[in-house]
């Protein structure tokens, strides 16, 4: 899987890139047909009174021209990335059930 990482209103450090690669790359163990992951991490703006607010957004391109998308906003960037990963994990499971024809609503 190809992972494109973009930083908004902040500099991407190697630690952030490694963390994103570890967490988002780990989604392949749930579904190995992920074509590409587009990751956008950063600050929502540069001027919050109560500290920084971070945002993580991931779009996964999967077969059948589907895009699985998750977004989270937290005071800690790593928590936002974890939340997005967990949400995508749930979406992948639902997508796999749909592909097998076992959709549960």
Phi and psi restraints in degrees (range 20) as a CNS / XPLOR table:
assign (resid 1 and name C) (resid 2 and name N)
       (resid 2 and name CA) (resid 2 and name C) 1.0 -91.6 20.0 2
assign (resid 2 and name N) (resid 2 and name CA)
       (resid 2 and name C) (resid 3 and name N) 1.0 132.9 20.0 2
assign (resid 2 and name C) (resid 3 and name N)
       (resid 3 and name CA) (resid 3 and name C) 1.0 -119.3 20.0 2
assign (resid 3 and name N) (resid 3 and name CA)
       (resid 3 and name C) (resid 4 and name N) 1.0 117.1 20.0 2
assign (resid 3 and name C) (resid 4 and name N)
       (resid 4 and name CA) (resid 4 and name C) 1.0 -101.7 20.0 2
assign (resid 4 and name N) (resid 4 and name CA)
       (resid 4 and name C) (resid 5 and name N) 1.0 123.4 20.0 2
assign (resid 4 and name C) (resid 5 and name N)
       (resid 5 and name CA) (resid 5 and name C) 1.0 -114.9 20.0 2
assign (resid 5 and name N) (resid 5 and name CA)
       (resid 5 and name C) (resid 6 and name N) 1.0 130.6 20.0 2
assign (resid 5 and name C) (resid 6 and name N)
       (resid 6 and name CA) (resid 6 and name C) 1.0 -126.7 20.0 2
assign (resid 6 and name N) (resid 6 and name CA)
       (resid 6 and name C) (resid 7 and name N) 1.0 139.0 20.0 2
assign (resid 6 and name C) (resid 7 and name N)
       (resid 7 and name CA) (resid 7 and name C) 1.0 -107.5 20.0 2
assign (resid 7 and name N) (resid 7 and name CA)
       (resid 7 and name C) (resid 8 and name N) 1.0 135.3 20.0 2
assign (resid 7 and name C) (resid 8 and name N)
       (resid 8 and name CA) (resid 8 and name C) 1.0 -116.8 20.0 2
assign (resid 8 and name N) (resid 8 and name CA)
       (resid 8 and name C) (resid 9 and name N) 1.0 124.7 20.0 2
assign (resid 8 and name C) (resid 9 and name N)
       (resid 9 and name CA) (resid 9 and name C) 1.0 60.1 20.0 2
assign (resid 9 and name N) (resid 9 and name CA)
       (resid 9 and name C) (resid 10 and name N) 1.0 23.3 20.0 2
assign (resid 9 and name C) (resid 10 and name N)
       (resid 10 and name CA) (resid 10 and name C) 1.0 -162.0 20.0 2
assign (resid 10 and name N) (resid 10 and name CA)
       (resid 10 and name C) (resid 11 and name N) 1.0 161.2 20.0 2
assign (resid 10 and name C) (resid 11 and name N)
       (resid 11 and name CA) (resid 11 and name C) 1.0 -88.8 20.0 2
assign (resid 11 and name N) (resid 11 and name CA)
       (resid 11 and name C) (resid 12 and name N) 1.0 135.3 20.0 2
assign (resid 11 and name C) (resid 12 and name N)
       (resid 12 and name CA) (resid 12 and name C) 1.0 -83.5 20.0 2
assign (resid 12 and name N) (resid 12 and name CA)
       (resid 12 and name C) (resid 13 and name N) 1.0 117.2 20.0 2
assign (resid 12 and name C) (resid 13 and name N)
       (resid 13 and name CA) (resid 13 and name C) 1.0 -89.7 20.0 2
assign (resid 13 and name N) (resid 13 and name CA)
       (resid 13 and name C) (resid 14 and name N) 1.0 165.6 20.0 2
assign (resid 13 and name C) (resid 14 and name N)
       (resid 14 and name CA) (resid 14 and name C) 1.0 -62.3 20.0 2
assign (resid 14 and name N) (resid 14 and name CA)
       (resid 14 and name C) (resid 15 and name N) 1.0 -35.6 20.0 2
assign (resid 14 and name C) (resid 15 and name N)
       (resid 15 and name CA) (resid 15 and name C) 1.0 -62.8 20.0 2
assign (resid 15 and name N) (resid 15 and name CA)
       (resid 15 and name C) (resid 16 and name N) 1.0 -41.7 20.0 2
assign (resid 15 and name C) (resid 16 and name N)
       (resid 16 and name CA) (resid 16 and name C) 1.0 -66.9 20.0 2
assign (resid 16 and name N) (resid 16 and name CA)
       (resid 16 and name C) (resid 17 and name N) 1.0 -44.3 20.0 2
assign (resid 16 and name C) (resid 17 and name N)
       (resid 17 and name CA) (resid 17 and name C) 1.0 -60.7 20.0 2
assign (resid 17 and name N) (resid 17 and name CA)
       (resid 17 and name C) (resid 18 and name N) 1.0 -43.7 20.0 2
assign (resid 17 and name C) (resid 18 and name N)
       (resid 18 and name CA) (resid 18 and name C) 1.0 -63.3 20.0 2
assign (resid 18 and name N) (resid 18 and name CA)
       (resid 18 and name C) (resid 19 and name N) 1.0 -41.2 20.0 2
assign (resid 18 and name C) (resid 19 and name N)
       (resid 19 and name CA) (resid 19 and name C) 1.0 -64.7 20.0 2
assign (resid 19 and name N) (resid 19 and name CA)
       (resid 19 and name C) (resid 20 and name N) 1.0 -44.3 20.0 2
assign (resid 19 and name C) (resid 20 and name N)
       (resid 20 and name CA) (resid 20 and name C) 1.0 -62.9 20.0 2
assign (resid 20 and name N) (resid 20 and name CA)
       (resid 20 and name C) (resid 21 and name N) 1.0 -45.3 20.0 2
assign (resid 20 and name C) (resid 21 and name N)
       (resid 21 and name CA) (resid 21 and name C) 1.0 -60.9 20.0 2
assign (resid 21 and name N) (resid 21 and name CA)
       (resid 21 and name C) (resid 22 and name N) 1.0 -38.9 20.0 2
assign (resid 21 and name C) (resid 22 and name N)
       (resid 22 and name CA) (resid 22 and name C) 1.0 -67.7 20.0 2
assign (resid 22 and name N) (resid 22 and name CA)
       (resid 22 and name C) (resid 23 and name N) 1.0 -48.4 20.0 2
assign (resid 22 and name C) (resid 23 and name N)
       (resid 23 and name CA) (resid 23 and name C) 1.0 -74.0 20.0 2
assign (resid 23 and name N) (resid 23 and name CA)
       (resid 23 and name C) (resid 24 and name N) 1.0 -49.3 20.0 2
assign (resid 23 and name C) (resid 24 and name N)
       (resid 24 and name CA) (resid 24 and name C) 1.0 -74.4 20.0 2
assign (resid 24 and name N) (resid 24 and name CA)
       (resid 24 and name C) (resid 25 and name N) 1.0 -37.9 20.0 2
assign (resid 24 and name C) (resid 25 and name N)
       (resid 25 and name CA) (resid 25 and name C) 1.0 -62.9 20.0 2
assign (resid 25 and name N) (resid 25 and name CA)
       (resid 25 and name C) (resid 26 and name N) 1.0 -29.0 20.0 2
assign (resid 25 and name C) (resid 26 and name N)
       (resid 26 and name CA) (resid 26 and name C) 1.0 -67.7 20.0 2
assign (resid 26 and name N) (resid 26 and name CA)
       (resid 26 and name C) (resid 27 and name N) 1.0 -14.8 20.0 2
assign (resid 26 and name C) (resid 27 and name N)
       (resid 27 and name CA) (resid 27 and name C) 1.0 -67.8 20.0 2
assign (resid 27 and name N) (resid 27 and name CA)
       (resid 27 and name C) (resid 28 and name N) 1.0 -18.0 20.0 2
assign (resid 27 and name C) (resid 28 and name N)
       (resid 28 and name CA) (resid 28 and name C) 1.0 -64.5 20.0 2
assign (resid 28 and name N) (resid 28 and name CA)
       (resid 28 and name C) (resid 29 and name N) 1.0 -23.0 20.0 2
assign (resid 28 and name C) (resid 29 and name N)
       (resid 29 and name CA) (resid 29 and name C) 1.0 -72.7 20.0 2
assign (resid 29 and name N) (resid 29 and name CA)
       (resid 29 and name C) (resid 30 and name N) 1.0 -16.2 20.0 2
assign (resid 29 and name C) (resid 30 and name N)
       (resid 30 and name CA) (resid 30 and name C) 1.0 -92.6 20.0 2
assign (resid 30 and name N) (resid 30 and name CA)
       (resid 30 and name C) (resid 31 and name N) 1.0 -28.7 20.0 2
assign (resid 30 and name C) (resid 31 and name N)
       (resid 31 and name CA) (resid 31 and name C) 1.0 -157.0 20.0 2
assign (resid 31 and name N) (resid 31 and name CA)
       (resid 31 and name C) (resid 32 and name N) 1.0 113.0 20.0 2
assign (resid 31 and name C) (resid 32 and name N)
       (resid 32 and name CA) (resid 32 and name C) 1.0 -89.8 20.0 2
assign (resid 32 and name N) (resid 32 and name CA)
       (resid 32 and name C) (resid 33 and name N) 1.0 5.6 20.0 2
assign (resid 32 and name C) (resid 33 and name N)
       (resid 33 and name CA) (resid 33 and name C) 1.0 -101.4 20.0 2
assign (resid 33 and name N) (resid 33 and name CA)
       (resid 33 and name C) (resid 34 and name N) 1.0 19.5 20.0 2
assign (resid 33 and name C) (resid 34 and name N)
       (resid 34 and name CA) (resid 34 and name C) 1.0 -69.7 20.0 2
assign (resid 34 and name N) (resid 34 and name CA)
       (resid 34 and name C) (resid 35 and name N) 1.0 125.7 20.0 2
assign (resid 34 and name C) (resid 35 and name N)
       (resid 35 and name CA) (resid 35 and name C) 1.0 -80.9 20.0 2
assign (resid 35 and name N) (resid 35 and name CA)
       (resid 35 and name C) (resid 36 and name N) 1.0 -51.1 20.0 2
assign (resid 35 and name C) (resid 36 and name N)
       (resid 36 and name CA) (resid 36 and name C) 1.0 -153.8 20.0 2
assign (resid 36 and name N) (resid 36 and name CA)
       (resid 36 and name C) (resid 37 and name N) 1.0 147.7 20.0 2
assign (resid 36 and name C) (resid 37 and name N)
       (resid 37 and name CA) (resid 37 and name C) 1.0 -120.2 20.0 2
assign (resid 37 and name N) (resid 37 and name CA)
       (resid 37 and name C) (resid 38 and name N) 1.0 124.3 20.0 2
assign (resid 37 and name C) (resid 38 and name N)
       (resid 38 and name CA) (resid 38 and name C) 1.0 -106.6 20.0 2
assign (resid 38 and name N) (resid 38 and name CA)
       (resid 38 and name C) (resid 39 and name N) 1.0 115.7 20.0 2
assign (resid 38 and name C) (resid 39 and name N)
       (resid 39 and name CA) (resid 39 and name C) 1.0 -113.7 20.0 2
assign (resid 39 and name N) (resid 39 and name CA)
       (resid 39 and name C) (resid 40 and name N) 1.0 131.2 20.0 2
assign (resid 39 and name C) (resid 40 and name N)
       (resid 40 and name CA) (resid 40 and name C) 1.0 -125.1 20.0 2
assign (resid 40 and name N) (resid 40 and name CA)
       (resid 40 and name C) (resid 41 and name N) 1.0 115.9 20.0 2
assign (resid 40 and name C) (resid 41 and name N)
       (resid 41 and name CA) (resid 41 and name C) 1.0 -121.9 20.0 2
assign (resid 41 and name N) (resid 41 and name CA)
       (resid 41 and name C) (resid 42 and name N) 1.0 149.8 20.0 2
assign (resid 41 and name C) (resid 42 and name N)
       (resid 42 and name CA) (resid 42 and name C) 1.0 164.2 20.0 2
assign (resid 42 and name N) (resid 42 and name CA)
       (resid 42 and name C) (resid 43 and name N) 1.0 -172.2 20.0 2
assign (resid 42 and name C) (resid 43 and name N)
       (resid 43 and name CA) (resid 43 and name C) 1.0 -89.3 20.0 2
assign (resid 43 and name N) (resid 43 and name CA)
       (resid 43 and name C) (resid 44 and name N) 1.0 145.6 20.0 2
assign (resid 43 and name C) (resid 44 and name N)
       (resid 44 and name CA) (resid 44 and name C) 1.0 -69.2 20.0 2
assign (resid 44 and name N) (resid 44 and name CA)
       (resid 44 and name C) (resid 45 and name N) 1.0 -34.6 20.0 2
assign (resid 44 and name C) (resid 45 and name N)
       (resid 45 and name CA) (resid 45 and name C) 1.0 -160.3 20.0 2
assign (resid 45 and name N) (resid 45 and name CA)
       (resid 45 and name C) (resid 46 and name N) 1.0 172.1 20.0 2
assign (resid 45 and name C) (resid 46 and name N)
       (resid 46 and name CA) (resid 46 and name C) 1.0 -97.0 20.0 2
assign (resid 46 and name N) (resid 46 and name CA)
       (resid 46 and name C) (resid 47 and name N) 1.0 9.1 20.0 2
assign (resid 46 and name C) (resid 47 and name N)
       (resid 47 and name CA) (resid 47 and name C) 1.0 -143.9 20.0 2
assign (resid 47 and name N) (resid 47 and name CA)
       (resid 47 and name C) (resid 48 and name N) 1.0 79.8 20.0 2
assign (resid 47 and name C) (resid 48 and name N)
       (resid 48 and name CA) (resid 48 and name C) 1.0 -110.0 20.0 2
assign (resid 48 and name N) (resid 48 and name CA)
       (resid 48 and name C) (resid 49 and name N) 1.0 138.3 20.0 2
assign (resid 48 and name C) (resid 49 and name N)
       (resid 49 and name CA) (resid 49 and name C) 1.0 -67.8 20.0 2
assign (resid 49 and name N) (resid 49 and name CA)
       (resid 49 and name C) (resid 50 and name N) 1.0 -36.8 20.0 2
assign (resid 49 and name C) (resid 50 and name N)
       (resid 50 and name CA) (resid 50 and name C) 1.0 -97.4 20.0 2
assign (resid 50 and name N) (resid 50 and name CA)
       (resid 50 and name C) (resid 51 and name N) 1.0 26.4 20.0 2
assign (resid 50 and name C) (resid 51 and name N)
       (resid 51 and name CA) (resid 51 and name C) 1.0 102.9 20.0 2
assign (resid 51 and name N) (resid 51 and name CA)
       (resid 51 and name C) (resid 52 and name N) 1.0 -177.9 20.0 2
assign (resid 51 and name C) (resid 52 and name N)
       (resid 52 and name CA) (resid 52 and name C) 1.0 -75.6 20.0 2
assign (resid 52 and name N) (resid 52 and name CA)
       (resid 52 and name C) (resid 53 and name N) 1.0 145.2 20.0 2
assign (resid 52 and name C) (resid 53 and name N)
       (resid 53 and name CA) (resid 53 and name C) 1.0 -121.4 20.0 2
assign (resid 53 and name N) (resid 53 and name CA)
       (resid 53 and name C) (resid 54 and name N) 1.0 121.9 20.0 2
assign (resid 53 and name C) (resid 54 and name N)
       (resid 54 and name CA) (resid 54 and name C) 1.0 -104.4 20.0 2
assign (resid 54 and name N) (resid 54 and name CA)
       (resid 54 and name C) (resid 55 and name N) 1.0 152.9 20.0 2
assign (resid 54 and name C) (resid 55 and name N)
       (resid 55 and name CA) (resid 55 and name C) 1.0 -132.7 20.0 2
assign (resid 55 and name N) (resid 55 and name CA)
       (resid 55 and name C) (resid 56 and name N) 1.0 139.7 20.0 2
assign (resid 55 and name C) (resid 56 and name N)
       (resid 56 and name CA) (resid 56 and name C) 1.0 -129.4 20.0 2
assign (resid 56 and name N) (resid 56 and name CA)
       (resid 56 and name C) (resid 57 and name N) 1.0 133.1 20.0 2
assign (resid 56 and name C) (resid 57 and name N)
       (resid 57 and name CA) (resid 57 and name C) 1.0 -135.9 20.0 2
assign (resid 57 and name N) (resid 57 and name CA)
       (resid 57 and name C) (resid 58 and name N) 1.0 135.4 20.0 2
assign (resid 57 and name C) (resid 58 and name N)
       (resid 58 and name CA) (resid 58 and name C) 1.0 -133.9 20.0 2
assign (resid 58 and name N) (resid 58 and name CA)
       (resid 58 and name C) (resid 59 and name N) 1.0 132.6 20.0 2
assign (resid 58 and name C) (resid 59 and name N)
       (resid 59 and name CA) (resid 59 and name C) 1.0 -116.5 20.0 2
assign (resid 59 and name N) (resid 59 and name CA)
       (resid 59 and name C) (resid 60 and name N) 1.0 120.1 20.0 2
assign (resid 59 and name C) (resid 60 and name N)
       (resid 60 and name CA) (resid 60 and name C) 1.0 -103.1 20.0 2
assign (resid 60 and name N) (resid 60 and name CA)
       (resid 60 and name C) (resid 61 and name N) 1.0 123.9 20.0 2
assign (resid 60 and name C) (resid 61 and name N)
       (resid 61 and name CA) (resid 61 and name C) 1.0 -88.9 20.0 2
assign (resid 61 and name N) (resid 61 and name CA)
       (resid 61 and name C) (resid 62 and name N) 1.0 123.3 20.0 2
assign (resid 61 and name C) (resid 62 and name N)
       (resid 62 and name CA) (resid 62 and name C) 1.0 -125.5 20.0 2
assign (resid 62 and name N) (resid 62 and name CA)
       (resid 62 and name C) (resid 63 and name N) 1.0 166.9 20.0 2
assign (resid 62 and name C) (resid 63 and name N)
       (resid 63 and name CA) (resid 63 and name C) 1.0 -56.9 20.0 2
assign (resid 63 and name N) (resid 63 and name CA)
       (resid 63 and name C) (resid 64 and name N) 1.0 164.1 20.0 2
assign (resid 63 and name C) (resid 64 and name N)
       (resid 64 and name CA) (resid 64 and name C) 1.0 69.8 20.0 2
assign (resid 64 and name N) (resid 64 and name CA)
       (resid 64 and name C) (resid 65 and name N) 1.0 22.1 20.0 2
assign (resid 64 and name C) (resid 65 and name N)
       (resid 65 and name CA) (resid 65 and name C) 1.0 59.0 20.0 2
assign (resid 65 and name N) (resid 65 and name CA)
       (resid 65 and name C) (resid 66 and name N) 1.0 32.6 20.0 2
assign (resid 65 and name C) (resid 66 and name N)
       (resid 66 and name CA) (resid 66 and name C) 1.0 -92.4 20.0 2
assign (resid 66 and name N) (resid 66 and name CA)
       (resid 66 and name C) (resid 67 and name N) 1.0 151.3 20.0 2
assign (resid 66 and name C) (resid 67 and name N)
       (resid 67 and name CA) (resid 67 and name C) 1.0 -126.5 20.0 2
assign (resid 67 and name N) (resid 67 and name CA)
       (resid 67 and name C) (resid 68 and name N) 1.0 122.1 20.0 2
assign (resid 67 and name C) (resid 68 and name N)
       (resid 68 and name CA) (resid 68 and name C) 1.0 -95.9 20.0 2
assign (resid 68 and name N) (resid 68 and name CA)
       (resid 68 and name C) (resid 69 and name N) 1.0 128.0 20.0 2
assign (resid 68 and name C) (resid 69 and name N)
       (resid 69 and name CA) (resid 69 and name C) 1.0 -129.8 20.0 2
assign (resid 69 and name N) (resid 69 and name CA)
       (resid 69 and name C) (resid 70 and name N) 1.0 138.2 20.0 2
assign (resid 69 and name C) (resid 70 and name N)
       (resid 70 and name CA) (resid 70 and name C) 1.0 -142.7 20.0 2
assign (resid 70 and name N) (resid 70 and name CA)
       (resid 70 and name C) (resid 71 and name N) 1.0 148.6 20.0 2
assign (resid 70 and name C) (resid 71 and name N)
       (resid 71 and name CA) (resid 71 and name C) 1.0 -144.3 20.0 2
assign (resid 71 and name N) (resid 71 and name CA)
       (resid 71 and name C) (resid 72 and name N) 1.0 142.3 20.0 2
assign (resid 71 and name C) (resid 72 and name N)
       (resid 72 and name CA) (resid 72 and name C) 1.0 -145.2 20.0 2
assign (resid 72 and name N) (resid 72 and name CA)
       (resid 72 and name C) (resid 73 and name N) 1.0 146.0 20.0 2
assign (resid 72 and name C) (resid 73 and name N)
       (resid 73 and name CA) (resid 73 and name C) 1.0 -126.1 20.0 2
assign (resid 73 and name N) (resid 73 and name CA)
       (resid 73 and name C) (resid 74 and name N) 1.0 124.3 20.0 2
assign (resid 73 and name C) (resid 74 and name N)
       (resid 74 and name CA) (resid 74 and name C) 1.0 -144.1 20.0 2
assign (resid 74 and name N) (resid 74 and name CA)
       (resid 74 and name C) (resid 75 and name N) 1.0 167.9 20.0 2
assign (resid 74 and name C) (resid 75 and name N)
       (resid 75 and name CA) (resid 75 and name C) 1.0 -78.9 20.0 2
assign (resid 75 and name N) (resid 75 and name CA)
       (resid 75 and name C) (resid 76 and name N) 1.0 -11.9 20.0 2
assign (resid 75 and name C) (resid 76 and name N)
       (resid 76 and name CA) (resid 76 and name C) 1.0 -124.4 20.0 2
assign (resid 76 and name N) (resid 76 and name CA)
       (resid 76 and name C) (resid 77 and name N) 1.0 126.4 20.0 2
assign (resid 76 and name C) (resid 77 and name N)
       (resid 77 and name CA) (resid 77 and name C) 1.0 -61.4 20.0 2
assign (resid 77 and name N) (resid 77 and name CA)
       (resid 77 and name C) (resid 78 and name N) 1.0 -41.0 20.0 2
assign (resid 77 and name C) (resid 78 and name N)
       (resid 78 and name CA) (resid 78 and name C) 1.0 -66.3 20.0 2
assign (resid 78 and name N) (resid 78 and name CA)
       (resid 78 and name C) (resid 79 and name N) 1.0 -34.9 20.0 2
assign (resid 78 and name C) (resid 79 and name N)
       (resid 79 and name CA) (resid 79 and name C) 1.0 -66.3 20.0 2
assign (resid 79 and name N) (resid 79 and name CA)
       (resid 79 and name C) (resid 80 and name N) 1.0 -38.7 20.0 2
assign (resid 79 and name C) (resid 80 and name N)
       (resid 80 and name CA) (resid 80 and name C) 1.0 -63.8 20.0 2
assign (resid 80 and name N) (resid 80 and name CA)
       (resid 80 and name C) (resid 81 and name N) 1.0 -42.5 20.0 2
assign (resid 80 and name C) (resid 81 and name N)
       (resid 81 and name CA) (resid 81 and name C) 1.0 -63.3 20.0 2
assign (resid 81 and name N) (resid 81 and name CA)
       (resid 81 and name C) (resid 82 and name N) 1.0 -42.9 20.0 2
assign (resid 81 and name C) (resid 82 and name N)
       (resid 82 and name CA) (resid 82 and name C) 1.0 -62.3 20.0 2
assign (resid 82 and name N) (resid 82 and name CA)
       (resid 82 and name C) (resid 83 and name N) 1.0 -41.6 20.0 2
assign (resid 82 and name C) (resid 83 and name N)
       (resid 83 and name CA) (resid 83 and name C) 1.0 -63.5 20.0 2
assign (resid 83 and name N) (resid 83 and name CA)
       (resid 83 and name C) (resid 84 and name N) 1.0 -41.5 20.0 2
assign (resid 83 and name C) (resid 84 and name N)
       (resid 84 and name CA) (resid 84 and name C) 1.0 -63.6 20.0 2
assign (resid 84 and name N) (resid 84 and name CA)
       (resid 84 and name C) (resid 85 and name N) 1.0 -42.5 20.0 2
assign (resid 84 and name C) (resid 85 and name N)
       (resid 85 and name CA) (resid 85 and name C) 1.0 -61.2 20.0 2
assign (resid 85 and name N) (resid 85 and name CA)
       (resid 85 and name C) (resid 86 and name N) 1.0 -45.1 20.0 2
assign (resid 85 and name C) (resid 86 and name N)
       (resid 86 and name CA) (resid 86 and name C) 1.0 -63.2 20.0 2
assign (resid 86 and name N) (resid 86 and name CA)
       (resid 86 and name C) (resid 87 and name N) 1.0 -41.4 20.0 2
assign (resid 86 and name C) (resid 87 and name N)
       (resid 87 and name CA) (resid 87 and name C) 1.0 -63.8 20.0 2
assign (resid 87 and name N) (resid 87 and name CA)
       (resid 87 and name C) (resid 88 and name N) 1.0 -43.1 20.0 2
assign (resid 87 and name C) (resid 88 and name N)
       (resid 88 and name CA) (resid 88 and name C) 1.0 -66.1 20.0 2
assign (resid 88 and name N) (resid 88 and name CA)
       (resid 88 and name C) (resid 89 and name N) 1.0 -33.9 20.0 2
assign (resid 88 and name C) (resid 89 and name N)
       (resid 89 and name CA) (resid 89 and name C) 1.0 -59.5 20.0 2
assign (resid 89 and name N) (resid 89 and name CA)
       (resid 89 and name C) (resid 90 and name N) 1.0 -45.6 20.0 2
assign (resid 89 and name C) (resid 90 and name N)
       (resid 90 and name CA) (resid 90 and name C) 1.0 -63.1 20.0 2
assign (resid 90 and name N) (resid 90 and name CA)
       (resid 90 and name C) (resid 91 and name N) 1.0 -42.7 20.0 2
assign (resid 90 and name C) (resid 91 and name N)
       (resid 91 and name CA) (resid 91 and name C) 1.0 -65.3 20.0 2
assign (resid 91 and name N) (resid 91 and name CA)
       (resid 91 and name C) (resid 92 and name N) 1.0 -37.6 20.0 2
assign (resid 91 and name C) (resid 92 and name N)
       (resid 92 and name CA) (resid 92 and name C) 1.0 -62.9 20.0 2
assign (resid 92 and name N) (resid 92 and name CA)
       (resid 92 and name C) (resid 93 and name N) 1.0 -43.7 20.0 2
assign (resid 92 and name C) (resid 93 and name N)
       (resid 93 and name CA) (resid 93 and name C) 1.0 -61.0 20.0 2
assign (resid 93 and name N) (resid 93 and name CA)
       (resid 93 and name C) (resid 94 and name N) 1.0 -42.7 20.0 2
assign (resid 93 and name C) (resid 94 and name N)
       (resid 94 and name CA) (resid 94 and name C) 1.0 -65.7 20.0 2
assign (resid 94 and name N) (resid 94 and name CA)
       (resid 94 and name C) (resid 95 and name N) 1.0 -41.1 20.0 2
assign (resid 94 and name C) (resid 95 and name N)
       (resid 95 and name CA) (resid 95 and name C) 1.0 -62.8 20.0 2
assign (resid 95 and name N) (resid 95 and name CA)
       (resid 95 and name C) (resid 96 and name N) 1.0 -43.0 20.0 2
assign (resid 95 and name C) (resid 96 and name N)
       (resid 96 and name CA) (resid 96 and name C) 1.0 -63.7 20.0 2
assign (resid 96 and name N) (resid 96 and name CA)
       (resid 96 and name C) (resid 97 and name N) 1.0 -39.7 20.0 2
assign (resid 96 and name C) (resid 97 and name N)
       (resid 97 and name CA) (resid 97 and name C) 1.0 -64.2 20.0 2
assign (resid 97 and name N) (resid 97 and name CA)
       (resid 97 and name C) (resid 98 and name N) 1.0 -40.0 20.0 2
assign (resid 97 and name C) (resid 98 and name N)
       (resid 98 and name CA) (resid 98 and name C) 1.0 -63.4 20.0 2
assign (resid 98 and name N) (resid 98 and name CA)
       (resid 98 and name C) (resid 99 and name N) 1.0 -41.3 20.0 2
assign (resid 98 and name C) (resid 99 and name N)
       (resid 99 and name CA) (resid 99 and name C) 1.0 -66.3 20.0 2
assign (resid 99 and name N) (resid 99 and name CA)
       (resid 99 and name C) (resid 100 and name N) 1.0 -29.8 20.0 2
assign (resid 99 and name C) (resid 100 and name N)
       (resid 100 and name CA) (resid 100 and name C) 1.0 -83.8 20.0 2
assign (resid 100 and name N) (resid 100 and name CA)
       (resid 100 and name C) (resid 101 and name N) 1.0 -10.6 20.0 2
assign (resid 100 and name C) (resid 101 and name N)
       (resid 101 and name CA) (resid 101 and name C) 1.0 86.5 20.0 2
assign (resid 101 and name N) (resid 101 and name CA)
       (resid 101 and name C) (resid 102 and name N) 1.0 17.3 20.0 2
assign (resid 101 and name C) (resid 102 and name N)
       (resid 102 and name CA) (resid 102 and name C) 1.0 -111.9 20.0 2
assign (resid 102 and name N) (resid 102 and name CA)
       (resid 102 and name C) (resid 103 and name N) 1.0 47.2 20.0 2
assign (resid 102 and name C) (resid 103 and name N)
       (resid 103 and name CA) (resid 103 and name C) 1.0 -71.7 20.0 2
assign (resid 103 and name N) (resid 103 and name CA)
       (resid 103 and name C) (resid 104 and name N) 1.0 132.0 20.0 2
assign (resid 103 and name C) (resid 104 and name N)
       (resid 104 and name CA) (resid 104 and name C) 1.0 -115.2 20.0 2
assign (resid 104 and name N) (resid 104 and name CA)
       (resid 104 and name C) (resid 105 and name N) 1.0 125.2 20.0 2
